[in-house]
Amino acid sequence: MNRTLYTLLFHLGLPLVAIRLWLRARKAPAYAKRIGERFALNLPTLQPGGIWVHAVSVGESIAAAPMIRALLTRYPQLPITVTCMTPTGSERIQALFADEPRIQHCYLPYDLPWAAARFLARVQPKLAVIMETELWPNHIHQCAKRGIPVALANARLSARSAKGYARFASLTRPMLQEMRLIAAQTQTEAERFRQLGAQPECVQVTGSIKFDLTIDPQLLIKARALREHWQAQERPVWIAASTHEGEDEIVLAAHRQLLASYPNALLILVPRHPERFNNVFALCQSEGFVTARRSANAPVNSHTHVLLGDTMGELLFLYAVADSAFVGGSLVPNGGHNLLEPAALAKPVLSGPHLFNFLEIAALLREAGALEEVDDAHGLAIAVQRLFELPHDAQQMGEAGLKVMQTNQGALQRLLDSLALLISR
């Protein structure tokens, strides 16, 4: 399939796109808003001539934040337009940069040539930076036609995704050849991009900018204060974060097993997607757990079994509150989520076996003794209980994770230096 056929199929599939939006809006009403932006219509006022950064959703927005802040410092005369595809990503972007007037935001229009052209005519960026793996052939081609360099930052490409791209080589190869920089996280991923057709001289290994996460000391102070407010300084607290459908039941089964030995144990449960908050709350209650909702500022006392983390932008803070962390998306075949956030807080990290989105990072943490993988509810309960009972081992795991973070920092600086070469041309 080449780009012409892809574009034709995209147009034919627009009714399905509309149905998908409608279905999503039933669970998350924000999907029914700002639809014009998805076709480059009714865009907000955008100052042209700056840098365009695309981060598909919440995770990529958070990962992009240090890079965006560094770009604001390096290029004080340029506006930065940040796009995403989801309402949760939009909320996160607006919250992260609420006090920065040079940050402009809208949804990225669908990958239709006329929508991409209209968007670029409005923004007129000097440089386009796409986070991680969000590749759209028409947007990239429209940039190439206008001489706008496109960079893929913090690029990752699993073996499974590479096979998928390879099946559509007549579409993906020309797209990758039009990119001016692919800043890959690892040598393995860089080689996958080259094999798919990216120009070898445009592929660099810069590492993952997620290693460059810095922790605000005030975050730790606030976390300790919250534990004191709960009167839970001596209470065992663990977090299961970024859970997906099918994982919450496993996590709650593990917590039930823990409560048999530690009746005062507290679980902080944070579903990945906000449209699932209500369902997970109902699940906790139906399973008989006394559950408080973070969004309601409900009191957490000695009778509370579960705190549902149903707020946006607090995940790092909730990691800091807990003693140990399970990172979701890994007990189901979703590929896992960012293991480095709890590691940066020196928390022992647990996960399921499905980590294909973070194989190299998981390997670094595993080899350092900072990550333990489990397969089911029983294994998760045993791992968390061991960390409760062996605080010295928990501390060693946390310190090992923090050392991995510190050893691998510097990717952000390497990325910024590479982007500087593109924007100066």
Secondary structure, DSSP 8 states (H G I E B T S, - for coil): --HHHHHHHHHHTHHHHHHHHHHHHHH-GGGGSSGGGGGT-S-----SSSEEEE--SHHHHHHHHHHHHHHHHH-TT--EEEEESSHHHHHHHHHHTTT-TTEEEEE---S-HHHHHHHHHHH--SEEEEETT---HHHHHHHHHTT--EEEEEE---HHHHHHHHTTHHHHHHHHHT-SEEEESSHHHHHHHHHTT--GGGEEE---GGGG----HHHHHHHHHHHHHTT-TTS-EEEEEEE-TTTHHHHHHHHHHHHHH-TT-EEEEEESSGGGHHHHHHHHHHTT--EEEGGGT----TT--EEE--SSS-HHHHHHHSSEEEESSTTTTT----SHHHHHTT--EEE-S--TTSHHHHHHHHHHT-EEE--SHHHHHHHHHHHHH-HHHHHHHHHHHHHHHHHT--HHHHHHHHHHHHHT-
